């Protein structure tokens, strides 16, 4: 057996779909677990409300009306140890220069206490899973366990996306799509108790499956791909109030790229496609029923105030001024929007995403270009439209994380388009460059992109930990002297483990596109 044949065999063993799932699951979960412990309890947006909701729902409480009645607030009864989460972080919330050392010890009392929360009308799926941790403990350890369950749920979705690429895709650039989509905000939210993080991770999986289906298997999709897309999309629509909208846009993308007539003919002749479509429609109906009967879209009027006398044009102009901030939040403004990352982190993602979108417009056909442009534009236009409509009543309440389930779709679809074979009209230009040279350029580009994002992710993690340990501008080498607040896993150990795992994940995604065999050869 020649060395090339040996390399092909070892590649098939290393990057088999099962191994891809296991490797990404382990690396992603370990990375998210590091974020879980690197943040003090209730450091994520609305985490105290979400953990109380998870406990209440898993213990049979659907909430009771408040006095006076509210469309948003409902009362639940929880142990004092969880009730405390509503007041615990006051000393350092919104104060990036104050470390978490000012926090008082977490109480252990089981005495029941009544509290009003503003998320009791949210879809229950996410909370049913993370709330199981409260049967083990409702103290600080139980809250960390809830975070770990949330991290595991997100890691499973990333692993399923990697499995799908290894199993059904020739466009190995999609591995890069997963890494570009994993912004610091995604890590931060997925490792906390917040359904927004699980929504983002599930959306990454949905868009990866849509890209594989629409761009590579539109004529005869494998049964497994159809089933997996149906299951993941059905889970996605049940997570948050706006996820049915994002899944509908993913479905519309599939229809545009695969062709409505072709999909209709496939739907008529294939039983598995009929079952898949029925499953997603059924889940969507269930989600919409909950959303509109329970008032999921009702929110507190806590946004930046908008003058009631302003014209709609003035309101739209005002809301549009927040877009730049939302873009930064999509990359990552952590904590309760009180922890900005170094500017190089934002610049790295902006540059890479813009380059990917431009390259997709060069390499794609007219349908692919239209989809990339539309998804990119809607990432901005939908929030502006939704916020402007309610701005005089609620204020400007949107955050960048709310747009991420659609933004990751634009990025993943663009990268999938970039990974397509060279089109005929560009073939002559490509032939002028040797195959070895093209491979070398592509390889170094891939390595460079993953390396830059890997370093940016590590810098984001370090900045987040430093902010809670010694304050945003505290000693840079705090971890060498054990200064300030420390996570349960220790400052230095947490940094080292995250550094190793981030490097391993980056290395895997650098190598896999070149080692992975063609699915048709397996």
VENPEWO-V506761 format. One record per run of one state. SS is the DSSP state (h for helix, s for strand, l for the rest). FROM is the first residue (numbers start at 1). TO is the last residue. If there is no record, write none. Layout:
ss:SS from:FROM to:TO
ss:SS from:FROM to:TO
//
This chain:
ss:l from:1 to:2
ss:h from:3 to:14
ss:l from:15 to:16
ss:h from:17 to:38
ss:l from:39 to:46
ss:h from:47 to:58
ss:l from:59 to:63
ss:s from:64 to:65
ss:l from:66 to:73
ss:s from:74 to:79
ss:h from:80 to:86
ss:l from:87 to:87
ss:h from:88 to:91
ss:l from:92 to:99
ss:h from:100 to:102
ss:l from:103 to:111
ss:s from:112 to:117
ss:l from:118 to:124
ss:h from:125 to:135
ss:l from:136 to:139
ss:h from:140 to:168
ss:l from:169 to:172
ss:h from:173 to:181
ss:l from:182 to:183
ss:h from:184 to:190
ss:l from:191 to:194
ss:h from:195 to:216
ss:l from:217 to:222
ss:h from:223 to:237
ss:l from:238 to:242
ss:h from:243 to:258
ss:l from:259 to:259
ss:h from:260 to:269
ss:l from:270 to:270
ss:h from:271 to:294
ss:l from:295 to:303
ss:s from:304 to:304
ss:l from:305 to:311
ss:h from:312 to:320
ss:l from:321 to:322
ss:h from:323 to:332
ss:s from:333 to:334
ss:l from:335 to:338
ss:s from:339 to:340
ss:l from:341 to:342
ss:h from:343 to:363
ss:l from:364 to:365
ss:h from:366 to:394
ss:l from:395 to:395
ss:s from:396 to:396
ss:l from:397 to:399
ss:h from:400 to:418
ss:l from:419 to:423
ss:h from:424 to:431
ss:l from:432 to:434
ss:h from:435 to:470
ss:l from:471 to:477
ss:h from:478 to:481
ss:l from:482 to:490
ss:h from:491 to:515
ss:l from:516 to:518
ss:h from:519 to:521
ss:l from:522 to:522
//
